[in-house]
Amino acid sequence: MVILAPSLSFVVLGTLREGTPLWTVSYDGFYQKQRSALMSDGLPVDVALLAGGLVLGVGIGLATGLASAKRRGQALDHALSIGSAAGLSVPIYWFGFAVLALFAPQSGYLLQIPFLSWYGGYVSPGQDPLGWLQSLWVPWVVLAIPLAAMCHRMARASLVEVMDADHVRTARAKGLREAVVMRRHALRAALPPVLGLVSVSVALMVTNVILIETAFNLPGFFRQAHVGQFLGELGHLPSPEVVQALILEAAVLISVTMLIADLLLARLDPQVRTLR
């Protein structure tokens, strides 16, 4: 994926730009210092934002899914179901806009909460670790909302299915507390479907990273490579250097995250390890 996606985009963009046949397009001029500088400056922000959103989304989804499965049909289960539906339905940039407009320290009209992230408030972790955390924790939460909603629904469905399995009933018969049974036995058996869902949702997460960086003015590579930078004069075709860098970074982030999810899935599910 990392090799084929940038190569295909290179051939298409190079052909459209140069007007030459596919087999005569050359790689000259596509690997320039401008692209490397943009990627090196913005990649840490992209990685931090994506990693934080993934960890937070999976953690919240598993916690709420476990709570719903333990209280099926009760008020908490219904409330979390409604919340997950809202998380899947409402666009993430609306959440970001609501936080910035109502509660951000610099722009909140309703209440200015001191430690919330605000527009353009990013600082590097080497300069101010606490300020870096402040600038990213709200974007992490906003980015995690749709993933947490999906993981909640998948975790709840999987937990309900495995709660009456033989190994779970055996654990209860041994006298283990219900919380230990759910956490150590039922949740472990319900994790593989959740990890599979995360693996196929990485591309959506990368797309949402672009929206979040724009909403909070974070200096990630996706934010820096805005339309004004890769459009040529008089509306010419996009600069292949920047477009290639965008596609390459997105391919790397998606591939690495999917690989990690698949390795965790193989670790948890013996059937995956024995597939030939």
For each residue, the residues with C-beta under 8 A, 3 or more apart:
1: 4 5 251 254 255
2: 5 6 248 251 252 255
3: 6 7
4: 1 7 8
5: 1 2 8 9 247 248 250 251
6: 2 3 9 10 244 247 248 251
7: 3 4 10 11
8: 4 5 11 12
9: 5 6 12 13 243 244 247
10: 6 7 13 14 25 27 30 240 244
11: 7 8 14 15 22 25
12: 8 9 15 16
13: 9 10 16 17 237 238 240 243 244
14: 10 11 17 18 20 25 26 30 240
15: 11 12 18 19 20 21 22 25
16: 12 13 19 237
17: 13 14 237 240
18: 14 15 25
19: 15 16
20: 14 15 24 25
21: 15 24 25
22: 11 15 25
23:
24: 20 21
25: 10 11 14 15 18 20 21 22
26: 14
27: 10 30 31
28:
29: 32 240 241
30: 10 14 27 240 241 244
31: 27 35 36 241
32: 29 35 36 241
33: 36 37
34: 37 38 241 242
35: 31 32 38 39 241 242 244 245
36: 31 32 33 39 40
37: 33 34 40 41
38: 34 35 41 42 221 224 225 242 245
39: 35 36 42 43 221 245 248 249
40: 36 37 43
41: 37 38 219 221 224
42: 38 39 45 46 219 220 221 222 223 224 225
43: 39 40 46 47 220 221 249
44: 47 48
45: 42 48 49 122 213 218 219 220 221 223
46: 42 43 49 50 209 213 220 221 222 249 253
47: 43 44 50 51 253
48: 44 45 51 52 136
49: 45 46 52 53 136 139 140 143 209 212 213 218 220
50: 46 47 53 54 143 205 206 209 253 257
51: 47 48 54 55
52: 48 49 55 56 136 137 139 140 143 144
53: 49 50 56 57 139 140 143 144 147 205 208 209 212
54: 50 51 57 58 144 147 198 202 205 257
55: 51 52 58 59
56: 52 53 59 60 140 141 143 144 148
57: 53 54 60 61 143 144 145 146 147 148 151 205
58: 54 55 61 62 147 148 151 194 198
59: 55 56 62 63
60: 56 57 63 64 144 148 151 152
61: 57 58 64 65 147 148 149 150 151 152 154 155 194
62: 58 59 65 66 151 155 187 191 194
63: 59 60 66 67
64: 60 61 67 68 80 83 84 148 152 155 156
65: 61 62 68 69 151 152 153 154 155 156 158 159 190 194
66: 62 63 69 70 155 159 182 183 187
67: 63 64 70 71 76 77 80
68: 64 65 71 72 76 77 80 81 152 156
69: 65 66 72 155 156 159 160 163 182 186
70: 66 67 178 182
71: 67 68 74 76 77
72: 68 69 77 160
73: 77 78
74: 71 77 78
75: 78 79
76: 67 68 71 79 80
77: 67 68 71 72 73 74 80 81
78: 73 74 75 81 82
79: 75 76 82 83
80: 64 67 68 76 77 83 84 152
81: 68 77 78 84 85
82: 78 79 85 86
83: 64 79 80 86 87 149
84: 64 80 81 87 88 148 149 150 152 153
85: 81 82 88 89 149
86: 82 83 89 90 149
87: 83 84 90 145 146 148 149
88: 84 85 146 149 150
89: 85 86
90: 86 87 94 95
91: 94 95
92: 95 96 142 143 145 146 208 211 212
93: 96 97 211 212 214 215
94: 90 91 97 98
95: 90 91 92 98 99 142 145
96: 92 93 99 100 138 139 142 211 212 215 216
97: 93 94 100 101 215
98: 94 95 101 102
99: 95 96 102 103 104 116 117 138 142
100: 96 97 103 104 107 108 118 119 215 216
101: 97 98 104 107 108 109
102: 98 99 108 109 110 111
103: 99 100 108 110 111 112 113 116
104: 99 100 101 107 108 112 113 116 117 118 119
105: 108 112 113 114 115 116 118 121
106: 112 118 119 121
107: 100 101 104 118 119
108: 100 101 102 103 104 105 111 112 113 116
109: 101 102
110: 102 103
111: 102 103 108
112: 103 104 105 106 108
113: 103 104 105 108 116
114: 105
115: 105 134
116: 99 103 104 105 108 113 134 138
117: 99 104 121 134 135 136 137 138 139 216
118: 100 104 105 106 107 121 135 216
119: 100 104 106 107 215 216 217
120: 216 217
121: 105 106 117 118 131 134 135 216
122: 45 132 135 136 216 217 218 219
123: 127 128 131 132 135
124: 127 128 132
125: 128 129 132
126: 129
127: 123 124 131 132
128: 123 124 125 131 132
129: 125 126 132 133
130: 133 134
131: 121 123 127 128 134 135
132: 122 123 124 125 127 128 129 135 136
133: 129 130 136 137
134: 115 116 117 121 130 131 137
135: 117 118 121 122 123 131 132 139 216 218
136: 48 49 52 117 122 132 133 139 140 218
137: 52 117 133 134 140 141
138: 96 99 116 117 141 142 216
139: 49 52 53 96 117 135 136 142 143 212 213 215 216 218
140: 49 52 53 56 136 137 143 144
141: 56 137 138 144 145
142: 92 95 96 99 138 139 145 212 215
143: 49 50 52 53 56 57 92 139 140 147 205 208 209 212
144: 52 53 54 56 57 60 140 141 147 148
145: 57 87 92 95 141 142 148 149
146: 57 87 88 92 149 150 204 208
147: 53 54 57 58 61 143 144 150 151 198 201 205
148: 56 57 58 60 61 64 84 87 144 145 151 152
149: 61 83 84 85 86 87 88 145 146 152 153
150: 61 84 88 146 147 153 154 197 201
151: 57 58 60 61 62 65 147 148 154 155 194 197 198
152: 60 61 64 65 68 80 84 148 149 155 156
153: 65 84 149 150 156 157
154: 61 65 150 151 157 158 193 194 197
155: 61 62 64 65 66 69 151 152 158 159 187 190 194
156: 64 65 68 69 152 153 159 160
157: 153 154 160 161 193
158: 65 154 155 161 162 189 190 191 193 194
159: 65 66 69 155 156 162 163 182 186 187 190
160: 69 72 156 157 163
161: 157 158 165 190
162: 158 159 165 168 186 189 190
163: 69 159 160 168 182 186
164: 168 169
165: 161 162 168 169 186 189
166: 169 170
167: 170 171 185 189
168: 162 163 164 165 171 172 181 185 186 189
169: 164 165 166 172 173
170: 166 167 173 174
171: 167 168 174 176 180 181 184 185
172: 168 169 176 178 181
173: 169 170
174: 170 171
175:
176: 171 172 180 181 184
177: 180 181
178: 70 172 181 182
179: 182 183
180: 171 176 177 183 184
181: 168 171 172 176 177 178 184 185 186
182: 66 69 70 159 163 178 179 185 186 187
183: 66 179 180 186 187
184: 171 176 180 181 187 188
185: 167 168 171 181 182 188 189
186: 69 159 162 163 165 168 181 182 183 189 190
187: 62 66 155 159 182 183 184 190 191
188: 184 185 191 268
189: 158 162 165 167 168 185 186 192
190: 65 155 158 159 161 162 186 187 193 194
191: 62 158 187 188 194 195 268
192: 189 195 196 265 268 269 272
193: 154 157 158 190 196 197
194: 58 61 62 65 151 154 155 158 190 191 197 198
195: 191 192 198 199 261 264 265 268
196: 192 193 199 200 261 265
197: 150 151 154 193 194 200 201
198: 54 58 147 151 194 195 201 202 261
199: 195 196 202 257 258 261 262 265
200: 196 197 203
201: 147 150 197 198 204 205
202: 54 198 199 205 206 253 254 257 258 261
203: 200 206 207 254
204: 146 201 207 208
205: 50 53 54 57 143 147 201 202 208 209 257
206: 50 202 203 209 210 250 253 254
207: 203 204 210 211
208: 53 92 143 146 204 205 211 212
209: 46 49 50 53 143 205 206 212 213 220 222
210: 206 207 213 214 222 223
211: 92 93 96 207 208 214 215
212: 49 53 92 93 96 139 142 143 208 209 215 216 218
213: 45 46 49 139 209 210 216 217 218 219 220 222 223
214: 93 210 211 217 223
215: 93 96 97 100 119 139 142 211 212
216: 96 100 117 118 119 120 121 122 135 138 139 212 213
217: 119 120 122 213 214 223
218: 45 49 122 135 136 139 212 213 223
219: 41 42 45 122 213 223 224
220: 42 43 45 46 49 209 213 223 224
221: 38 39 41 42 43 45 46 224 225 245 246 249
222: 42 46 209 210 213 225 246 249
223: 42 45 210 213 214 217 218 219 220 226
224: 38 41 42 219 220 221 229
225: 38 42 221 222 229 230 242 245 246
226: 223 229 230
227: 230 231
228: 231
229: 224 225 226 239 242
230: 225 226 227 238 239 242 243
231: 227 228 235 236 238 239
232: 235 236 237 238 239
233: 236
234:
235: 231 232
236: 231 232 233
237: 13 16 17 232
238: 13 230 231 232 242 243
239: 229 230 231 232 242 243
240: 10 13 14 17 29 30 243 244
241: 29 30 31 32 34 35 244 245
242: 34 35 38 225 229 230 238 239 245 246
243: 9 13 230 238 239 240 246 247
244: 6 9 10 13 30 35 240 241 247 248
245: 35 38 39 221 225 241 242 248 249
246: 221 222 225 242 243 249 250
247: 5 6 9 243 244 250 251
248: 2 5 6 39 244 245 251 252
249: 39 43 46 221 222 245 246 252 253
250: 5 206 246 247 253 254
251: 1 2 5 6 247 248 254 255
252: 2 248 249 255 256
253: 46 47 50 202 206 249 250 256 257
254: 1 202 203 206 250 251 257 258
255: 1 2 251 252 258 259
256: 252 253 259 260
257: 50 54 199 202 205 253 254 260 261
258: 199 202 254 255 261 262
259: 255 256 262 263
260: 256 257 263 264
261: 195 196 198 199 202 257 258 264 265
262: 199 258 259 265 266
263: 259 260 266 267
264: 195 260 261 267 268
265: 192 195 196 199 261 262 268 269 272
266: 262 263 269 272 273
267: 263 264
268: 188 191 192 195 264 265
269: 192 265 266 272 273
270: 273 274
271: 274 275
272: 192 265 266 269 275
273: 266 269 270
274: 270 271
275: 271 272
276:
